[in-house]
Amino acid sequence: MARARKHEALRASEVMNSAILGSLNSGVAVLDRTGAIIAMNKKWGEFAPPGELMIGRALQVGENYVAAFHAAIGAGRFGSRDALAGLEA
């Protein structure tokens, strides 16, 4: 019984998080503490996020946004060092 309540609470939380992300007018990606993308809203996928221009491609849930910027810096992509500094601030 307690397990079912926990599962239902988790489900309700996921629905609420999805609704909040979906209601935003701006593109949003949620990162975990390592920089991995754990969620994004539809708007994020509809436009080229600024980072895409520096990284060279759009990233998806499960990929590491911070690691992609480190790779972009290594590749000499313009603006990637400043963008990473902003992410890590």
HELIX and SHEET records of a PDB file:
HELIX    1   1 ALA A    2  SER A   23  1                                  22    
HELIX    2   2 LYS A   42  GLU A   46  1                                   5    
HELIX    3   3 PRO A   50  ILE A   55  1                                   6    
HELIX    4   4 TYR A   65  GLY A   74  1                                  10    
HELIX    5   5 SER A   80  GLU A   88  1                                   9    
SHEET    1   A 2 ALA A  29  LEU A  31  0                                        
SHEET    2   A 2 ILE A  37  MET A  40 -1                                        
END                                                                             
